[in-house]
């Protein structure tokens, strides 16, 4: 995971692959907003859900509701396992 300072102040997080490695990006806003460890774990699991399902999710990508649902399902499964 990499910490990213958002220029527009939004709470951004995204996931992308770079060659054979995967990268998760979280903004400082996400970290500041998290009150509990579980909230941060959920944010990481959600982003990992995109990568596990092979969905590229860079900041400029258009993510459909279906993509979000799939990533959420995968993230919840990771958290419960």
N, C-alpha and C positions, 0 to 999 in steps of 0.2 A: 504494500500500500504506500502511496505517496501523498504527502500533504500538499494541497494546492491553495494558494490565496486567490480567491475569486475577485476579479476586478470590479464586478458590478455588485458585490456584496451578497449575491444569492448563495444559497446552500447547495453547492454542487458536489456531486459524486458521480463517478463513471468508471467503467471497466473497459479495457481493450487488451488485445494481444499484440505483442511486439516480437515477431519471429517465433521462437519456441517458448517464450515466457509470457506470462499473463501479468497485467498491471491493474491495480485498483487505485483510484484517485479519490481522495476525500478533501473537501475544502475545510478551512478553519472554521467556517460557519457551522458545519455539521458537528465538529468536535465541541464547539462552544455550546451548541444547542442540546447536546446529549447530557442528560442529568444522571443517567445510570449506565453501568457497563453493558447492560442488556440492550440498551438503545444503540450503542455503538456496534455491538455484536450483530444486531438485526440489520443495520446499514451495511456492514461488511458481507453478511450472508446474502442480502438482496443483490449486491453487486456481483458476488461470486456466482449467484444463480444465473446471471446473464452469461458469464464465461463458461459455466458447466454446460449450458444448453447451446453454446456456440454463437451467441448473439453479440455482435460487435456493438459497443455502446459508447463511442467517443462523444464529446460534448456536442458536436454539430449533427449527430445522428438523430433521425426522427424515430422515436420509440413508440410503437403502437400499444394500445391497451392490452393486446394479446401478448406482446413481448413482456410487458410488466407483470401480467398474470403468471406467465411461465416462470419468470425470474423469482417472483414471490413464492410460488409453489416450491421451487427448488431450494430457496433460502430457508423456508419454514422446515422443509425436510432435513436440511443440514443442522438447523438449530435443535431439532428434536432428537437427532441421532447422536 
